[in-house]
Each structure stands twice: as structure tokens, then as C-alpha cells.
Amino acid sequence: MNNRVLDFSAEGVFLSIKHGQLVVKRESVEPVTVPMEDVAVVVVSHPGITYTQAVLSELAAQGGIFVVCDGRRLPSAMLLPLEGHHLQRERLELQVNAGLPEKKRAWQQVVQAKIRAQAAALRVVHGSDAGLDALAAQVKSGDGDNLEGAAARRYWQALFPGGAFRRDRDAGGANELLNYGYAVIRAITARAIAGAGLHASLGIHHHNRYDAFCLADDLMEPFRPLIDIAVARLEADVIEAGLTPATKRLLLEAAGGRVLLEEERRSVFDAAALLAASLAAYYAGKRKKLLLPAVPED
């Protein structure tokens, strides 16, 4: 499968399936077709969009994700495939039975990778990591000292200097753009988890009883700085304009960008799939380290 993210937000369209192709119909315009096997994520945010049941079933059959947006054009729900791997039952049992020490060691690795990615983002945008690399080295099993939180406070202050920015999921401006980019990363990660035969609701750290995507929220953490870099580089007036088609395109490009995995450049799609597969192998006792991404600095 190729890795295309389709965002339908600018106008009302009718989506249907014909001969394995996604057919996009607009008024007074010739229909456009896209091979379903090329589609990883479909984001629907315009209120005038309609689609057939076949779109949902064919997308799921191809291992893709369908994302629905709310009135603010921000992703609010996802449709995931129920079956993603031929060893799904076996892997799910291992995931369910994973012990707390295993989960704590896995979370330590994720937090270290996240903080190092934040350090790289600061170097890319501002030329200095604000001491985050040193902080990452101090993270212990389970991050009982909450160095993730300490790093976040230092990180946001350094990424958006001046003291005016506060990370708030319900706020507008830069927060709205971050929310959109993160939601796409979350969908990509959830797709990778399903493909690895794991269940997205069984996290290694996140465990909100109302969150159906706890594991996606765990594994997406080191990918977030890709979105942060894209938003931090925008001019103030562009941020103030909110989620325009142009900023959405930029955020989609960032979400599908490149990361380093074992010193090799990989797309976020590939890296997320390899990370989820490495977690499945970790649960099976076949490896001790997760395959976690790093943010390129060139």
C-alpha cells in the first residue's frame, strides 16, 4: 500500500467506489479517481460531503483509516480495520498479558525518544536544544519523575519564545494547527498498530477509560515534533488565519514527512509501522528495544 492522505475540506463532494477506485465527484467537474490501494487516510471535514458505505468497507479492507471532523474542522473520530494481521489473536494475547515492568521499560524508551525529538526540533528552529538532550538521558523506567512533563514545559517556552504561547487543546491559533497535525499523526499511528495485530486501546502508558486509542497516543509521541517544527516556522498572520487549505497541506506534508530510523530515512508511515511491529516483537520477548524515530536536522 502506498501512503496518501486525502483531506476533503474545501467543498462538498460525493465519494463512491468503482472497480477498486475511489471516485470523487464535484458539481460541473469531471470525476477524479484514486486507487484505493494507494490511500492510507481519508479526512472528511466539509459538511457537504457524502459517501457510500462501500467507501468505508473498501478503505477498511485496504487497511486505511477514515477520519471524521467536527464543526471546527478538527478530527473527532476514526474508523479502523478490525483485522490487521494474520497473527492478531496471538499478538493481542501477548499485549493483554504484558506485565507492568515491561510496559514501564517501553514507556521509558518512548519518552526518551520524544524528548530527543523535541531537542532536535529546537535545534532545527532555534539552533539550541535548551538542555533537553541531557534531560532525556535521565529518564528512568516508567518515567516516575515525570521528566516528560518537565521537558514539555521547557520545550514549549523555547519553541515559541516570548511567553505568550500555552499548549491548550481547546485554544485557537497555533494550538488549532497543532491539533490538526497531531490528529493526522494519530491516525497514521493507529493504522500501523492495527497492521501489527495489536489493539489501539491497550496502551503502555496512556490508560484513560474513555480513550479508544491509548496505544496510538503512546506511540505517536516521538513523531509530534514534526508538526511542531512546521507550525513554529509559520508567520504570525498565517497562524492567526487558522486551518486554511494552505496550512492543511503544509501540515499533511509534515505528518507524512521523513524521520530517521536506525540512521536511515523513512517516511512516517514506514516508521510507525516498524515501531508498532517492534512493540509486538517486544511483547513476544524477541527484542528488548523498540524501533523509535529521530527527527532529522538537515
Secondary structure, DSSP 8 states (H G I E B T S, - for coil): ---EEEEE-SS--EEEEETTEEEEEETTEEEEEEEGGGEEEEEE--TT-EE-HHHHHHHHHTT-EEEEE-TTS-EEEEE--S---TTHHHHHHHHHT--HHHHHHHHHHHHHHHHHHHHHHHHHHHS--TTHHHHHTT--GGGTT-HHHHHHHHHHHHHSTTTT----TT--THHHHHHHHHHHHHHHHHHHHHHTT--TTS-SS---TT-TTHHHHHHTGGGHHHHHHHHHTS-HHHHHH-S-HHHHHHHHHHHT-EEEETTEEEEHHHHHHHHHHHHHHHHTTS-SS----B----
